[in-house]
Amino acid sequence: MHPLTGFTAGLLFITLSELGDKTFFIGMILATRHPRRWVFVGVTAALFVMTVLSVAIGQAVTIFPEHYVQGLTVTLFLGFGLKLLYDASRMVGGGSLADEQAEALEAVEESEAEVKKWSVKAVLIQSFSLTFVAEWGDRTQFATIALAAANHPVGVVLGSTLGHAVCAAIAVACGKLVAGRISERWLTTVGGLLFVIFGLVAAVEMV
């Protein structure tokens, strides 16, 4: 598989899926309390490490027969996609991102209660650890694993990392403005459609 395919898939998927996610709000909240550049570095570093780990898992899966890997990829994408579309259809009005933001705020408050003196190192560690924990087990992690199993690993790492960096930059620079203009229902629908599209593409490639 050409690296450009994996790069494009990773960039498109991550950029559109991470807006309004818990990690997005963590970056947004931290940027109101600490220097933005260090928050950005810590958040992006955590997402890069998570991406590399996810891609490594995706590549490890390829030791199994190809048709099993393709079947798992299709199942993951379509399963997540249909679940998200179902959730979006049951949301009243446009939905709200308040729950994601509240969870992020709670995580930040708990973390800051343990720090007595702030420094660049402390900000980096907090930004990295909060983001890494929030992203672990998230649907985008499984999506990255699936993308890596079906595409060139370097392309997926570069595309996904750039997508994460774009979202982190938006969160740190103007997160409140963006969050106030998008609805949870819209984000959930877009995420669901992306999962379904990637699932259908993977299914076609199996034929």
MODELLER restraints for C-alpha pairs under 7 A, 6 or more apart:
rsr = mdl.restraints
at = mdl.atoms
rsr.add(forms.Gaussian(group=physical.xy_distance, feature=features.Distance(at['CA:1:A'], at['CA:151:A']), mean=5.55, stdev=0.5))
rsr.add(forms.Gaussian(group=physical.xy_distance, feature=features.Distance(at['CA:1:A'], at['CA:152:A']), mean=5.49, stdev=0.5))
rsr.add(forms.Gaussian(group=physical.xy_distance, feature=features.Distance(at['CA:2:A'], at['CA:152:A']), mean=6.20, stdev=0.5))
rsr.add(forms.Gaussian(group=physical.xy_distance, feature=features.Distance(at['CA:3:A'], at['CA:152:A']), mean=5.02, stdev=0.5))
rsr.add(forms.Gaussian(group=physical.xy_distance, feature=features.Distance(at['CA:3:A'], at['CA:154:A']), mean=6.47, stdev=0.5))
rsr.add(forms.Gaussian(group=physical.xy_distance, feature=features.Distance(at['CA:3:A'], at['CA:155:A']), mean=4.33, stdev=0.5))
rsr.add(forms.Gaussian(group=physical.xy_distance, feature=features.Distance(at['CA:4:A'], at['CA:155:A']), mean=5.93, stdev=0.5))
rsr.add(forms.Gaussian(group=physical.xy_distance, feature=features.Distance(at['CA:6:A'], at['CA:151:A']), mean=5.12, stdev=0.5))
rsr.add(forms.Gaussian(group=physical.xy_distance, feature=features.Distance(at['CA:6:A'], at['CA:152:A']), mean=5.53, stdev=0.5))
rsr.add(forms.Gaussian(group=physical.xy_distance, feature=features.Distance(at['CA:6:A'], at['CA:155:A']), mean=4.56, stdev=0.5))
rsr.add(forms.Gaussian(group=physical.xy_distance, feature=features.Distance(at['CA:6:A'], at['CA:156:A']), mean=4.56, stdev=0.5))
rsr.add(forms.Gaussian(group=physical.xy_distance, feature=features.Distance(at['CA:7:A'], at['CA:155:A']), mean=4.08, stdev=0.5))
rsr.add(forms.Gaussian(group=physical.xy_distance, feature=features.Distance(at['CA:7:A'], at['CA:156:A']), mean=4.88, stdev=0.5))
rsr.add(forms.Gaussian(group=physical.xy_distance, feature=features.Distance(at['CA:7:A'], at['CA:158:A']), mean=6.05, stdev=0.5))
rsr.add(forms.Gaussian(group=physical.xy_distance, feature=features.Distance(at['CA:7:A'], at['CA:159:A']), mean=4.04, stdev=0.5))
rsr.add(forms.Gaussian(group=physical.xy_distance, feature=features.Distance(at['CA:8:A'], at['CA:159:A']), mean=6.10, stdev=0.5))
rsr.add(forms.Gaussian(group=physical.xy_distance, feature=features.Distance(at['CA:10:A'], at['CA:156:A']), mean=5.18, stdev=0.5))
rsr.add(forms.Gaussian(group=physical.xy_distance, feature=features.Distance(at['CA:10:A'], at['CA:159:A']), mean=4.62, stdev=0.5))
rsr.add(forms.Gaussian(group=physical.xy_distance, feature=features.Distance(at['CA:10:A'], at['CA:160:A']), mean=4.35, stdev=0.5))
rsr.add(forms.Gaussian(group=physical.xy_distance, feature=features.Distance(at['CA:11:A'], at['CA:159:A']), mean=4.23, stdev=0.5))
rsr.add(forms.Gaussian(group=physical.xy_distance, feature=features.Distance(at['CA:11:A'], at['CA:160:A']), mean=4.96, stdev=0.5))
rsr.add(forms.Gaussian(group=physical.xy_distance, feature=features.Distance(at['CA:11:A'], at['CA:162:A']), mean=6.31, stdev=0.5))
rsr.add(forms.Gaussian(group=physical.xy_distance, feature=features.Distance(at['CA:11:A'], at['CA:163:A']), mean=4.69, stdev=0.5))
rsr.add(forms.Gaussian(group=physical.xy_distance, feature=features.Distance(at['CA:13:A'], at['CA:194:A']), mean=6.87, stdev=0.5))
rsr.add(forms.Gaussian(group=physical.xy_distance, feature=features.Distance(at['CA:14:A'], at['CA:160:A']), mean=5.82, stdev=0.5))
rsr.add(forms.Gaussian(group=physical.xy_distance, feature=features.Distance(at['CA:14:A'], at['CA:163:A']), mean=5.24, stdev=0.5))
rsr.add(forms.Gaussian(group=physical.xy_distance, feature=features.Distance(at['CA:14:A'], at['CA:164:A']), mean=6.35, stdev=0.5))
rsr.add(forms.Gaussian(group=physical.xy_distance, feature=features.Distance(at['CA:15:A'], at['CA:163:A']), mean=4.52, stdev=0.5))
rsr.add(forms.Gaussian(group=physical.xy_distance, feature=features.Distance(at['CA:15:A'], at['CA:164:A']), mean=6.41, stdev=0.5))
rsr.add(forms.Gaussian(group=physical.xy_distance, feature=features.Distance(at['CA:15:A'], at['CA:166:A']), mean=6.91, stdev=0.5))
rsr.add(forms.Gaussian(group=physical.xy_distance, feature=features.Distance(at['CA:15:A'], at['CA:167:A']), mean=6.19, stdev=0.5))
rsr.add(forms.Gaussian(group=physical.xy_distance, feature=features.Distance(at['CA:17:A'], at['CA:191:A']), mean=5.51, stdev=0.5))
rsr.add(forms.Gaussian(group=physical.xy_distance, feature=features.Distance(at['CA:18:A'], at['CA:24:A']), mean=6.73, stdev=0.5))
rsr.add(forms.Gaussian(group=physical.xy_distance, feature=features.Distance(at['CA:18:A'], at['CA:167:A']), mean=6.58, stdev=0.5))
rsr.add(forms.Gaussian(group=physical.xy_distance, feature=features.Distance(at['CA:19:A'], at['CA:167:A']), mean=6.24, stdev=0.5))
rsr.add(forms.Gaussian(group=physical.xy_distance, feature=features.Distance(at['CA:20:A'], at['CA:97:A']), mean=6.89, stdev=0.5))
rsr.add(forms.Gaussian(group=physical.xy_distance, feature=features.Distance(at['CA:20:A'], at['CA:179:A']), mean=6.48, stdev=0.5))
rsr.add(forms.Gaussian(group=physical.xy_distance, feature=features.Distance(at['CA:21:A'], at['CA:100:A']), mean=6.67, stdev=0.5))
rsr.add(forms.Gaussian(group=physical.xy_distance, feature=features.Distance(at['CA:22:A'], at['CA:100:A']), mean=5.27, stdev=0.5))
rsr.add(forms.Gaussian(group=physical.xy_distance, feature=features.Distance(at['CA:22:A'], at['CA:101:A']), mean=6.62, stdev=0.5))
rsr.add(forms.Gaussian(group=physical.xy_distance, feature=features.Distance(at['CA:22:A'], at['CA:104:A']), mean=5.76, stdev=0.5))
rsr.add(forms.Gaussian(group=physical.xy_distance, feature=features.Distance(at['CA:22:A'], at['CA:134:A']), mean=6.79, stdev=0.5))
rsr.add(forms.Gaussian(group=physical.xy_distance, feature=features.Distance(at['CA:23:A'], at['CA:131:A']), mean=5.61, stdev=0.5))
rsr.add(forms.Gaussian(group=physical.xy_distance, feature=features.Distance(at['CA:23:A'], at['CA:134:A']), mean=6.18, stdev=0.5))
rsr.add(forms.Gaussian(group=physical.xy_distance, feature=features.Distance(at['CA:23:A'], at['CA:135:A']), mean=6.73, stdev=0.5))
rsr.add(forms.Gaussian(group=physical.xy_distance, feature=features.Distance(at['CA:24:A'], at['CA:167:A']), mean=6.94, stdev=0.5))
rsr.add(forms.Gaussian(group=physical.xy_distance, feature=features.Distance(at['CA:24:A'], at['CA:168:A']), mean=6.46, stdev=0.5))
rsr.add(forms.Gaussian(group=physical.xy_distance, feature=features.Distance(at['CA:24:A'], at['CA:171:A']), mean=5.60, stdev=0.5))
rsr.add(forms.Gaussian(group=physical.xy_distance, feature=features.Distance(at['CA:25:A'], at['CA:101:A']), mean=5.65, stdev=0.5))
rsr.add(forms.Gaussian(group=physical.xy_distance, feature=features.Distance(at['CA:25:A'], at['CA:104:A']), mean=5.88, stdev=0.5))
rsr.add(forms.Gaussian(group=physical.xy_distance, feature=features.Distance(at['CA:25:A'], at['CA:171:A']), mean=6.83, stdev=0.5))
rsr.add(forms.Gaussian(group=physical.xy_distance, feature=features.Distance(at['CA:26:A'], at['CA:104:A']), mean=5.17, stdev=0.5))
rsr.add(forms.Gaussian(group=physical.xy_distance, feature=features.Distance(at['CA:26:A'], at['CA:105:A']), mean=6.99, stdev=0.5))
rsr.add(forms.Gaussian(group=physical.xy_distance, feature=features.Distance(at['CA:27:A'], at['CA:39:A']), mean=6.72, stdev=0.5))
rsr.add(forms.Gaussian(group=physical.xy_distance, feature=features.Distance(at['CA:27:A'], at['CA:43:A']), mean=6.72, stdev=0.5))
rsr.add(forms.Gaussian(group=physical.xy_distance, feature=features.Distance(at['CA:27:A'], at['CA:168:A']), mean=6.53, stdev=0.5))
rsr.add(forms.Gaussian(group=physical.xy_distance, feature=features.Distance(at['CA:27:A'], at['CA:171:A']), mean=5.71, stdev=0.5))
rsr.add(forms.Gaussian(group=physical.xy_distance, feature=features.Distance(at['CA:27:A'], at['CA:172:A']), mean=5.69, stdev=0.5))
rsr.add(forms.Gaussian(group=physical.xy_distance, feature=features.Distance(at['CA:28:A'], at['CA:171:A']), mean=4.71, stdev=0.5))
rsr.add(forms.Gaussian(group=physical.xy_distance, feature=features.Distance(at['CA:28:A'], at['CA:172:A']), mean=4.94, stdev=0.5))
rsr.add(forms.Gaussian(group=physical.xy_distance, feature=features.Distance(at['CA:28:A'], at['CA:175:A']), mean=5.28, stdev=0.5))
rsr.add(forms.Gaussian(group=physical.xy_distance, feature=features.Distance(at['CA:29:A'], at['CA:105:A']), mean=6.93, stdev=0.5))
rsr.add(forms.Gaussian(group=physical.xy_distance, feature=features.Distance(at['CA:30:A'], at['CA:39:A']), mean=6.61, stdev=0.5))
rsr.add(forms.Gaussian(group=physical.xy_distance, feature=features.Distance(at['CA:31:A'], at['CA:39:A']), mean=6.15, stdev=0.5))
rsr.add(forms.Gaussian(group=physical.xy_distance, feature=features.Distance(at['CA:31:A'], at['CA:172:A']), mean=5.35, stdev=0.5))
rsr.add(forms.Gaussian(group=physical.xy_distance, feature=features.Distance(at['CA:36:A'], at['CA:172:A']), mean=6.14, stdev=0.5))
rsr.add(forms.Gaussian(group=physical.xy_distance, feature=features.Distance(at['CA:38:A'], at['CA:120:A']), mean=6.91, stdev=0.5))
rsr.add(forms.Gaussian(group=physical.xy_distance, feature=features.Distance(at['CA:38:A'], at['CA:123:A']), mean=6.67, stdev=0.5))
rsr.add(forms.Gaussian(group=physical.xy_distance, feature=features.Distance(at['CA:38:A'], at['CA:124:A']), mean=6.06, stdev=0.5))
rsr.add(forms.Gaussian(group=physical.xy_distance, feature=features.Distance(at['CA:39:A'], at['CA:123:A']), mean=6.58, stdev=0.5))
rsr.add(forms.Gaussian(group=physical.xy_distance, feature=features.Distance(at['CA:39:A'], at['CA:124:A']), mean=6.37, stdev=0.5))
rsr.add(forms.Gaussian(group=physical.xy_distance, feature=features.Distance(at['CA:39:A'], at['CA:127:A']), mean=5.72, stdev=0.5))
rsr.add(forms.Gaussian(group=physical.xy_distance, feature=features.Distance(at['CA:40:A'], at['CA:168:A']), mean=6.32, stdev=0.5))
rsr.add(forms.Gaussian(group=physical.xy_distance, feature=features.Distance(at['CA:40:A'], at['CA:169:A']), mean=6.60, stdev=0.5))
rsr.add(forms.Gaussian(group=physical.xy_distance, feature=features.Distance(at['CA:40:A'], at['CA:172:A']), mean=6.60, stdev=0.5))
rsr.add(forms.Gaussian(group=physical.xy_distance, feature=features.Distance(at['CA:42:A'], at['CA:124:A']), mean=4.67, stdev=0.5))
rsr.add(forms.Gaussian(group=physical.xy_distance, feature=features.Distance(at['CA:42:A'], at['CA:125:A']), mean=6.84, stdev=0.5))
rsr.add(forms.Gaussian(group=physical.xy_distance, feature=features.Distance(at['CA:42:A'], at['CA:127:A']), mean=4.84, stdev=0.5))
rsr.add(forms.Gaussian(group=physical.xy_distance, feature=features.Distance(at['CA:42:A'], at['CA:128:A']), mean=4.57, stdev=0.5))
rsr.add(forms.Gaussian(group=physical.xy_distance, feature=features.Distance(at['CA:43:A'], at['CA:127:A']), mean=5.28, stdev=0.5))
rsr.add(forms.Gaussian(group=physical.xy_distance, feature=features.Distance(at['CA:43:A'], at['CA:128:A']), mean=5.19, stdev=0.5))
rsr.add(forms.Gaussian(group=physical.xy_distance, feature=features.Distance(at['CA:43:A'], at['CA:131:A']), mean=5.88, stdev=0.5))
rsr.add(forms.Gaussian(group=physical.xy_distance, feature=features.Distance(at['CA:43:A'], at['CA:168:A']), mean=6.90, stdev=0.5))
rsr.add(forms.Gaussian(group=physical.xy_distance, feature=features.Distance(at['CA:44:A'], at['CA:164:A']), mean=6.79, stdev=0.5))
rsr.add(forms.Gaussian(group=physical.xy_distance, feature=features.Distance(at['CA:44:A'], at['CA:165:A']), mean=5.72, stdev=0.5))
rsr.add(forms.Gaussian(group=physical.xy_distance, feature=features.Distance(at['CA:44:A'], at['CA:168:A']), mean=6.65, stdev=0.5))
rsr.add(forms.Gaussian(group=physical.xy_distance, feature=features.Distance(at['CA:45:A'], at['CA:128:A']), mean=6.64, stdev=0.5))
rsr.add(forms.Gaussian(group=physical.xy_distance, feature=features.Distance(at['CA:46:A'], at['CA:128:A']), mean=4.92, stdev=0.5))
rsr.add(forms.Gaussian(group=physical.xy_distance, feature=features.Distance(at['CA:46:A'], at['CA:131:A']), mean=6.18, stdev=0.5))
rsr.add(forms.Gaussian(group=physical.xy_distance, feature=features.Distance(at['CA:46:A'], at['CA:132:A']), mean=5.27, stdev=0.5))
rsr.add(forms.Gaussian(group=physical.xy_distance, feature=features.Distance(at['CA:47:A'], at['CA:132:A']), mean=6.66, stdev=0.5))
rsr.add(forms.Gaussian(group=physical.xy_distance, feature=features.Distance(at['CA:47:A'], at['CA:164:A']), mean=6.60, stdev=0.5))
rsr.add(forms.Gaussian(group=physical.xy_distance, feature=features.Distance(at['CA:48:A'], at['CA:161:A']), mean=5.60, stdev=0.5))
rsr.add(forms.Gaussian(group=physical.xy_distance, feature=features.Distance(at['CA:50:A'], at['CA:132:A']), mean=6.85, stdev=0.5))
rsr.add(forms.Gaussian(group=physical.xy_distance, feature=features.Distance(at['CA:51:A'], at['CA:157:A']), mean=6.22, stdev=0.5))
rsr.add(forms.Gaussian(group=physical.xy_distance, feature=features.Distance(at['CA:51:A'], at['CA:160:A']), mean=6.97, stdev=0.5))
rsr.add(forms.Gaussian(group=physical.xy_distance, feature=features.Distance(at['CA:51:A'], at['CA:161:A']), mean=6.85, stdev=0.5))
rsr.add(forms.Gaussian(group=physical.xy_distance, feature=features.Distance(at['CA:52:A'], at['CA:157:A']), mean=6.30, stdev=0.5))
rsr.add(forms.Gaussian(group=physical.xy_distance, feature=features.Distance(at['CA:54:A'], at['CA:141:A']), mean=6.26, stdev=0.5))
rsr.add(forms.Gaussian(group=physical.xy_distance, feature=features.Distance(at['CA:54:A'], at['CA:144:A']), mean=6.05, stdev=0.5))
rsr.add(forms.Gaussian(group=physical.xy_distance, feature=features.Distance(at['CA:54:A'], at['CA:145:A']), mean=5.01, stdev=0.5))
rsr.add(forms.Gaussian(group=physical.xy_distance, feature=features.Distance(at['CA:55:A'], at['CA:144:A']), mean=6.42, stdev=0.5))
rsr.add(forms.Gaussian(group=physical.xy_distance, feature=features.Distance(at['CA:55:A'], at['CA:145:A']), mean=5.39, stdev=0.5))
rsr.add(forms.Gaussian(group=physical.xy_distance, feature=features.Distance(at['CA:55:A'], at['CA:148:A']), mean=5.10, stdev=0.5))
rsr.add(forms.Gaussian(group=physical.xy_distance, feature=features.Distance(at['CA:55:A'], at['CA:153:A']), mean=6.26, stdev=0.5))
rsr.add(forms.Gaussian(group=physical.xy_distance, feature=features.Distance(at['CA:55:A'], at['CA:157:A']), mean=6.86, stdev=0.5))
rsr.add(forms.Gaussian(group=physical.xy_distance, feature=features.Distance(at['CA:57:A'], at['CA:145:A']), mean=6.23, stdev=0.5))
rsr.add(forms.Gaussian(group=physical.xy_distance, feature=features.Distance(at['CA:58:A'], at['CA:145:A']), mean=4.32, stdev=0.5))
rsr.add(forms.Gaussian(group=physical.xy_distance, feature=features.Distance(at['CA:58:A'], at['CA:146:A']), mean=6.09, stdev=0.5))
rsr.add(forms.Gaussian(group=physical.xy_distance, feature=features.Distance(at['CA:58:A'], at['CA:148:A']), mean=4.89, stdev=0.5))
rsr.add(forms.Gaussian(group=physical.xy_distance, feature=features.Distance(at['CA:58:A'], at['CA:149:A']), mean=4.48, stdev=0.5))
rsr.add(forms.Gaussian(group=physical.xy_distance, feature=features.Distance(at['CA:59:A'], at['CA:148:A']), mean=6.10, stdev=0.5))
rsr.add(forms.Gaussian(group=physical.xy_distance, feature=features.Distance(at['CA:59:A'], at['CA:149:A']), mean=5.35, stdev=0.5))
rsr.add(forms.Gaussian(group=physical.xy_distance, feature=features.Distance(at['CA:61:A'], at['CA:69:A']), mean=6.92, stdev=0.5))
rsr.add(forms.Gaussian(group=physical.xy_distance, feature=features.Distance(at['CA:61:A'], at['CA:149:A']), mean=6.61, stdev=0.5))
rsr.add(forms.Gaussian(group=physical.xy_distance, feature=features.Distance(at['CA:62:A'], at['CA:69:A']), mean=6.47, stdev=0.5))
rsr.add(forms.Gaussian(group=physical.xy_distance, feature=features.Distance(at['CA:62:A'], at['CA:149:A']), mean=6.10, stdev=0.5))
rsr.add(forms.Gaussian(group=physical.xy_distance, feature=features.Distance(at['CA:70:A'], at['CA:202:A']), mean=6.88, stdev=0.5))
rsr.add(forms.Gaussian(group=physical.xy_distance, feature=features.Distance(at['CA:70:A'], at['CA:206:A']), mean=6.66, stdev=0.5))
rsr.add(forms.Gaussian(group=physical.xy_distance, feature=features.Distance(at['CA:73:A'], at['CA:146:A']), mean=5.29, stdev=0.5))
rsr.add(forms.Gaussian(group=physical.xy_distance, feature=features.Distance(at['CA:74:A'], at['CA:199:A']), mean=4.70, stdev=0.5))
rsr.add(forms.Gaussian(group=physical.xy_distance, feature=features.Distance(at['CA:74:A'], at['CA:202:A']), mean=5.77, stdev=0.5))
rsr.add(forms.Gaussian(group=physical.xy_distance, feature=features.Distance(at['CA:74:A'], at['CA:203:A']), mean=5.89, stdev=0.5))
rsr.add(forms.Gaussian(group=physical.xy_distance, feature=features.Distance(at['CA:77:A'], at['CA:195:A']), mean=4.84, stdev=0.5))
rsr.add(forms.Gaussian(group=physical.xy_distance, feature=features.Distance(at['CA:77:A'], at['CA:196:A']), mean=5.99, stdev=0.5))
rsr.add(forms.Gaussian(group=physical.xy_distance, feature=features.Distance(at['CA:77:A'], at['CA:198:A']), mean=6.46, stdev=0.5))
rsr.add(forms.Gaussian(group=physical.xy_distance, feature=features.Distance(at['CA:77:A'], at['CA:199:A']), mean=4.71, stdev=0.5))
rsr.add(forms.Gaussian(group=physical.xy_distance, feature=features.Distance(at['CA:78:A'], at['CA:195:A']), mean=6.11, stdev=0.5))
rsr.add(forms.Gaussian(group=physical.xy_distance, feature=features.Distance(at['CA:78:A'], at['CA:196:A']), mean=4.96, stdev=0.5))
rsr.add(forms.Gaussian(group=physical.xy_distance, feature=features.Distance(at['CA:78:A'], at['CA:199:A']), mean=5.14, stdev=0.5))
rsr.add(forms.Gaussian(group=physical.xy_distance, feature=features.Distance(at['CA:80:A'], at['CA:192:A']), mean=6.94, stdev=0.5))
rsr.add(forms.Gaussian(group=physical.xy_distance, feature=features.Distance(at['CA:80:A'], at['CA:195:A']), mean=6.49, stdev=0.5))
rsr.add(forms.Gaussian(group=physical.xy_distance, feature=features.Distance(at['CA:81:A'], at['CA:192:A']), mean=3.98, stdev=0.5))
rsr.add(forms.Gaussian(group=physical.xy_distance, feature=features.Distance(at['CA:81:A'], at['CA:193:A']), mean=6.18, stdev=0.5))
rsr.add(forms.Gaussian(group=physical.xy_distance, feature=features.Distance(at['CA:81:A'], at['CA:195:A']), mean=4.50, stdev=0.5))
rsr.add(forms.Gaussian(group=physical.xy_distance, feature=features.Distance(at['CA:81:A'], at['CA:196:A']), mean=4.90, stdev=0.5))
rsr.add(forms.Gaussian(group=physical.xy_distance, feature=features.Distance(at['CA:82:A'], at['CA:192:A']), mean=6.31, stdev=0.5))
rsr.add(forms.Gaussian(group=physical.xy_distance, feature=features.Distance(at['CA:82:A'], at['CA:196:A']), mean=6.95, stdev=0.5))
rsr.add(forms.Gaussian(group=physical.xy_distance, feature=features.Distance(at['CA:84:A'], at['CA:188:A']), mean=5.86, stdev=0.5))
rsr.add(forms.Gaussian(group=physical.xy_distance, feature=features.Distance(at['CA:84:A'], at['CA:189:A']), mean=6.63, stdev=0.5))
rsr.add(forms.Gaussian(group=physical.xy_distance, feature=features.Distance(at['CA:84:A'], at['CA:192:A']), mean=4.79, stdev=0.5))
rsr.add(forms.Gaussian(group=physical.xy_distance, feature=features.Distance(at['CA:85:A'], at['CA:188:A']), mean=6.84, stdev=0.5))
rsr.add(forms.Gaussian(group=physical.xy_distance, feature=features.Distance(at['CA:85:A'], at['CA:189:A']), mean=5.48, stdev=0.5))
rsr.add(forms.Gaussian(group=physical.xy_distance, feature=features.Distance(at['CA:85:A'], at['CA:192:A']), mean=5.13, stdev=0.5))
rsr.add(forms.Gaussian(group=physical.xy_distance, feature=features.Distance(at['CA:88:A'], at['CA:185:A']), mean=5.14, stdev=0.5))
rsr.add(forms.Gaussian(group=physical.xy_distance, feature=features.Distance(at['CA:88:A'], at['CA:188:A']), mean=5.72, stdev=0.5))
rsr.add(forms.Gaussian(group=physical.xy_distance, feature=features.Distance(at['CA:88:A'], at['CA:189:A']), mean=5.74, stdev=0.5))
rsr.add(forms.Gaussian(group=physical.xy_distance, feature=features.Distance(at['CA:91:A'], at['CA:185:A']), mean=6.42, stdev=0.5))
rsr.add(forms.Gaussian(group=physical.xy_distance, feature=features.Distance(at['CA:94:A'], at['CA:183:A']), mean=5.35, stdev=0.5))
rsr.add(forms.Gaussian(group=physical.xy_distance, feature=features.Distance(at['CA:94:A'], at['CA:184:A']), mean=6.48, stdev=0.5))
rsr.add(forms.Gaussian(group=physical.xy_distance, feature=features.Distance(at['CA:94:A'], at['CA:185:A']), mean=5.21, stdev=0.5))
rsr.add(forms.Gaussian(group=physical.xy_distance, feature=features.Distance(at['CA:95:A'], at['CA:183:A']), mean=5.73, stdev=0.5))
rsr.add(forms.Gaussian(group=physical.xy_distance, feature=features.Distance(at['CA:95:A'], at['CA:184:A']), mean=4.91, stdev=0.5))
rsr.add(forms.Gaussian(group=physical.xy_distance, feature=features.Distance(at['CA:95:A'], at['CA:185:A']), mean=5.07, stdev=0.5))
rsr.add(forms.Gaussian(group=physical.xy_distance, feature=features.Distance(at['CA:96:A'], at['CA:183:A']), mean=5.85, stdev=0.5))
rsr.add(forms.Gaussian(group=physical.xy_distance, feature=features.Distance(at['CA:96:A'], at['CA:184:A']), mean=5.14, stdev=0.5))
rsr.add(forms.Gaussian(group=physical.xy_distance, feature=features.Distance(at['CA:97:A'], at['CA:183:A']), mean=6.77, stdev=0.5))
rsr.add(forms.Gaussian(group=physical.xy_distance, feature=features.Distance(at['CA:97:A'], at['CA:184:A']), mean=5.42, stdev=0.5))
rsr.add(forms.Gaussian(group=physical.xy_distance, feature=features.Distance(at['CA:147:A'], at['CA:156:A']), mean=6.96, stdev=0.5))
rsr.add(forms.Gaussian(group=physical.xy_distance, feature=features.Distance(at['CA:148:A'], at['CA:156:A']), mean=6.15, stdev=0.5))
